[in-house]
Amino acid sequence: MIVVEGLFHSYTNDENYAVSDVSFTVGDGEIVGFVGKNGAGKSTTIRAIVNMIFPTKGKITVNGLDAVQNAKEIKGFLGYMSSDCALYDNVTVLELFKFCVEFSDVKIEKAEELAKYFELNLDKKISELSLGNRKKVSIIQSLLKDSDVLILDEPTNGLDPLMQSKFFELIVKKKEEGTAVFLSSHNLSEIEKYCDKVIIIKDGKIVDRIDMKSVTIKHKQVVNYKTFDGEQKVFDFDGDINELVAELSKIKLNSLEIKTKTVEEEFIKYYEGGEQR
């Protein structure tokens, strides 16, 4: 479990905070999404949780341990993947994994098994890998330990759709085993599909919390039509669809689209406007 209480962080030792009064909980056996545009404060929050930076104010605990005072112990059971991981270019993938497992009780066979699952060539040098394959290396590194807590910052960026699906198969399995998963992503469709809860951050502050089990869309349908006269209209509709169709039948339409509004489309509003940090 991750508990963040009243987190403030300033990179300039003044009151110009990158994040302000951020509080949330990630429970065991749940996937919590962290959503916000670039500069909103997602990576700052994550870096504070994994003890890469210290809170200016506030407290963070992971499985009941203080993230600052007990950082070494926490690293023993926490899996972390950064959004932009720097790797040793002149070693092979297998050599890198052998180096990684030296720091824990993990066997190299675990890395080899994950590499096979993600279709990653162990014999290639890191410098020879594409962006997607580098991302696979980072994912495998974060999954090597049998972690009680997983923190993943933009994990699927650069992966093709098949690998994204295979990645989430593993993450859902980890969730079912009781792992607390904290996931930052700009891929709103995967947030909608896989997360139990979503935390929205904007300009360094939490602006919304959504329980995906009980979420409702205010406007159920999006209607987009164009007439033969060239008039085009797009609007939200949440009434009786039969009445809508009856009204539209009175208009000489050239094209018509009626689609269900998604949670993803609702998330977009949090990306609009506001000052970036």
C-alpha positions as CSV (number, residue, x, y, z in Angstrom):
1,M,0.0,0.0,0.0
2,I,1.1,3.5,-0.8
3,V,-0.1,6.4,1.3
4,V,0.8,10.0,0.3
5,E,-0.2,12.7,2.8
6,G,0.0,16.4,2.1
7,L,2.9,16.2,-0.3
8,F,4.6,19.4,-1.3
9,H,7.8,19.7,-3.3
10,S,9.8,22.7,-4.4
11,Y,12.9,22.3,-6.6
12,T,14.0,25.9,-5.7
13,N,13.7,25.8,-1.9
14,D,11.0,28.4,-1.9
15,E,7.2,28.2,-2.1
16,N,7.1,27.8,-5.9
17,Y,5.8,24.2,-5.5
18,A,5.9,21.6,-8.3
19,V,3.2,19.7,-6.4
20,S,1.0,21.1,-3.6
21,D,-0.9,19.3,-0.9
22,V,-1.1,16.0,-2.8
23,S,-2.8,13.2,-0.9
24,F,-3.9,9.7,-2.1
25,T,-3.8,6.0,-1.3
26,V,-3.0,3.0,-3.5
27,G,-4.4,-0.1,-1.9
28,D,-3.2,-3.7,-2.1
29,G,-4.7,-5.5,-5.1
30,E,-5.7,-2.4,-7.1
31,I,-4.4,-0.5,-10.1
32,V,-4.6,3.3,-9.6
33,G,-4.0,5.5,-12.7
34,F,-2.3,8.9,-12.4
35,V,-3.4,11.2,-15.2
36,G,-2.3,14.7,-16.2
37,K,-0.6,16.6,-19.0
38,N,3.2,17.1,-19.2
39,G,4.4,19.2,-16.3
40,A,1.4,18.6,-14.1
41,G,3.4,17.0,-11.4
42,K,3.2,13.3,-12.0
43,S,6.9,12.5,-12.2
44,T,7.7,14.7,-9.2
45,T,5.1,12.8,-7.1
46,I,6.5,9.4,-8.3
47,R,10.1,10.5,-7.6
48,A,9.2,11.4,-4.1
49,I,7.5,8.0,-3.5
50,V,10.6,6.1,-4.6
51,N,12.9,8.5,-2.6
52,M,14.7,10.0,-5.6
53,I,13.7,13.4,-4.2
54,F,12.7,14.4,-0.6
55,P,9.3,15.9,0.2
56,T,9.5,19.6,1.1
57,K,6.4,19.0,3.3
58,G,4.2,16.0,3.9
59,K,4.7,12.3,4.4
60,I,4.8,9.2,2.2
61,T,4.6,5.6,3.5
62,V,4.9,2.4,1.5
63,N,3.6,-0.7,3.2
64,G,3.7,1.3,6.5
65,L,7.3,2.3,6.1
66,D,8.5,5.9,5.8
67,A,9.7,6.6,2.2
68,V,12.6,8.7,3.5
69,Q,13.7,6.9,6.7
70,N,13.2,3.4,5.4
71,A,14.1,3.8,1.7
72,K,16.5,0.9,1.6
73,E,14.1,-1.6,3.1
74,I,11.3,-0.4,0.7
75,K,13.5,-0.9,-2.3
76,G,13.7,-4.6,-1.4
77,F,10.0,-5.1,-2.3
78,L,9.2,-2.2,-4.6
79,G,9.3,-2.4,-8.4
80,Y,9.8,0.8,-10.3
81,M,10.0,1.9,-13.9
82,S,10.8,5.4,-14.9
83,S,9.4,7.1,-18.0
84,D,12.8,7.6,-19.5
85,C,15.3,5.1,-18.3
86,A,19.0,5.5,-19.2
87,L,20.7,2.1,-20.0
88,Y,24.3,1.0,-20.6
89,D,24.5,1.1,-24.4
90,N,27.6,-1.2,-24.9
91,V,26.3,-4.3,-23.2
92,T,23.9,-6.9,-24.4
93,V,20.4,-7.2,-23.0
94,L,21.4,-10.5,-21.3
95,E,24.5,-8.9,-19.8
96,L,22.4,-6.1,-18.4
97,F,19.9,-8.5,-16.8
98,K,22.7,-10.5,-15.3
99,F,24.0,-7.3,-13.7
100,C,20.5,-6.5,-12.4
101,V,19.9,-9.8,-10.7
102,E,23.2,-9.5,-8.8
103,F,21.4,-7.0,-6.6
104,S,18.7,-9.5,-5.4
105,D,17.8,-13.1,-5.0
106,V,16.2,-13.2,-8.5
107,K,17.5,-15.9,-10.9
108,I,18.5,-15.0,-14.4
109,E,15.9,-17.5,-15.7
110,K,13.2,-15.0,-14.6
111,A,14.6,-12.4,-16.9
112,E,15.0,-14.9,-19.7
113,E,11.4,-16.0,-19.3
114,L,10.1,-12.4,-19.4
115,A,12.3,-11.6,-22.4
116,K,10.7,-14.6,-24.3
117,Y,7.2,-13.4,-23.3
118,F,7.9,-9.9,-24.6
119,E,9.8,-11.2,-27.7
120,L,13.0,-9.4,-26.8
121,N,16.3,-10.5,-28.3
122,L,18.8,-11.1,-25.4
123,D,21.8,-11.1,-27.6
124,K,21.5,-7.6,-29.0
125,K,23.3,-4.6,-27.5
126,I,21.3,-1.9,-25.9
127,S,22.5,0.6,-28.5
128,E,21.0,-1.6,-31.2
129,L,17.5,-1.6,-29.8
130,S,14.5,0.3,-31.0
131,L,12.5,2.6,-28.6
132,G,9.9,-0.1,-28.1
133,N,12.5,-2.8,-27.3
134,R,14.3,-0.4,-24.9
135,K,10.9,0.0,-23.2
136,K,10.7,-3.8,-22.9
137,V,14.0,-3.9,-21.1
138,S,12.8,-1.3,-18.6
139,I,9.5,-3.2,-18.1
140,I,11.4,-6.5,-17.5
141,Q,13.7,-4.8,-15.0
142,S,10.7,-3.5,-13.0
143,L,9.1,-7.0,-13.0
144,L,12.1,-9.0,-12.0
145,K,11.4,-9.0,-8.3
146,D,8.2,-10.4,-6.8
147,S,7.2,-6.9,-5.8
148,D,4.4,-6.0,-3.3
149,V,4.3,-2.5,-4.9
150,L,4.7,-1.5,-8.5
151,I,5.2,2.1,-9.6
152,L,5.2,2.5,-13.4
153,D,5.7,5.9,-15.1
154,E,4.5,5.8,-18.8
155,P,5.2,2.1,-19.1
156,T,3.6,1.5,-22.5
157,N,4.9,4.5,-24.4
158,G,6.7,3.1,-27.5
159,L,5.1,-0.3,-27.3
160,D,3.0,-1.7,-30.2
161,P,-0.6,-2.7,-29.4
162,L,0.2,-6.4,-29.0
163,M,2.9,-5.7,-26.5
164,Q,0.7,-3.2,-24.6
165,S,-1.9,-6.0,-24.3
166,K,0.7,-8.5,-23.1
167,F,2.1,-6.0,-20.6
168,F,-1.4,-5.5,-19.1
169,E,-2.0,-9.2,-18.9
170,L,0.9,-9.4,-16.5
171,I,-0.1,-6.3,-14.6
172,V,-3.6,-7.5,-14.0
173,K,-2.2,-10.8,-12.8
174,K,0.0,-8.9,-10.3
175,K,-3.1,-7.0,-9.1
176,E,-4.9,-10.3,-8.6
177,E,-2.0,-11.5,-6.5
178,G,-2.4,-8.5,-4.2
179,T,0.2,-6.1,-5.6
180,A,-0.5,-2.4,-5.3
181,V,0.0,-0.8,-8.8
182,F,0.5,2.9,-9.4
183,L,0.4,3.7,-13.1
184,S,1.1,7.0,-14.8
185,S,0.0,7.2,-18.4
186,H,-1.1,9.5,-21.2
187,N,-2.9,6.6,-22.9
188,L,-6.4,7.3,-21.6
189,S,-8.0,4.3,-23.2
190,E,-5.7,2.0,-21.1
191,I,-6.4,4.0,-18.0
192,E,-10.1,3.5,-18.6
193,K,-9.8,-0.2,-19.4
194,Y,-7.5,-1.4,-16.6
195,C,-7.6,1.0,-13.6
196,D,-9.8,0.6,-10.6
197,K,-9.3,4.3,-9.6
198,V,-7.9,7.3,-11.3
199,I,-6.3,10.4,-9.8
200,I,-6.2,13.5,-11.9
201,I,-3.4,16.1,-11.3
202,K,-3.3,19.5,-12.9
203,D,-0.8,22.3,-12.2
204,G,0.6,20.4,-9.2
205,K,-2.7,19.8,-7.5
206,I,-5.1,16.9,-7.3
207,V,-8.3,18.1,-9.1
208,D,-10.4,14.9,-9.3
209,R,-10.5,11.3,-8.1
210,I,-12.6,8.8,-10.0
211,D,-13.7,5.3,-8.9
212,M,-14.0,3.5,-12.3
213,K,-16.5,1.0,-10.9
214,S,-19.1,3.8,-10.2
215,V,-18.1,6.3,-12.9
216,T,-21.0,7.7,-15.0
217,I,-20.8,9.7,-18.2
218,K,-23.0,12.8,-18.0
219,H,-23.8,12.8,-21.7
220,K,-24.2,9.3,-23.0
221,Q,-24.0,10.0,-26.8
222,V,-22.1,12.3,-29.1
223,V,-24.1,13.2,-32.2
224,N,-22.4,14.5,-35.4
225,Y,-24.3,15.3,-38.5
226,K,-24.0,17.2,-41.8
227,T,-26.8,18.3,-44.0
228,F,-26.9,18.5,-47.8
229,D,-26.9,22.3,-47.4
230,G,-23.4,22.1,-45.7
231,E,-24.6,22.7,-42.1
232,Q,-22.7,20.6,-39.6
233,K,-23.5,20.1,-35.9
234,V,-21.8,18.2,-33.1
235,F,-23.5,17.9,-29.7
236,D,-23.9,15.7,-26.6
237,F,-27.1,13.9,-26.0
238,D,-28.4,12.0,-23.0
239,G,-32.1,11.7,-23.7
240,D,-34.3,9.1,-25.4
241,I,-32.4,7.9,-28.5
242,N,-35.6,7.0,-30.3
243,E,-36.9,10.6,-30.0
244,L,-33.5,11.8,-31.3
245,V,-33.7,9.7,-34.4
246,A,-37.3,10.8,-35.0
247,E,-36.2,14.4,-34.9
248,L,-33.2,13.8,-37.1
249,S,-35.4,12.1,-39.7
250,K,-37.0,15.4,-40.4
251,I,-33.7,16.9,-41.6
252,K,-32.2,16.2,-45.0
253,L,-29.0,14.6,-43.8
254,N,-25.9,13.9,-45.8
255,S,-24.1,12.1,-43.0
256,L,-24.8,11.1,-39.4
257,E,-22.7,9.6,-36.6
258,I,-24.0,8.7,-33.2
259,K,-21.5,7.2,-30.8
260,T,-21.3,6.4,-27.1
261,K,-19.2,8.9,-25.2
262,T,-16.2,7.3,-23.4
263,V,-14.6,8.1,-20.1
264,E,-11.4,8.8,-22.2
265,E,-13.2,11.8,-23.8
266,E,-14.2,13.0,-20.3
267,F,-10.5,12.9,-19.2
268,I,-9.5,15.2,-22.1
269,K,-11.0,18.2,-20.3
270,Y,-8.2,18.0,-17.7
271,Y,-5.6,18.5,-20.4
272,E,-7.2,21.7,-21.6
273,G,-6.0,25.1,-20.4
274,G,-4.0,25.8,-17.2
275,E,-0.4,26.8,-16.6
276,Q,2.3,24.2,-17.2
277,R,5.2,23.8,-14.8
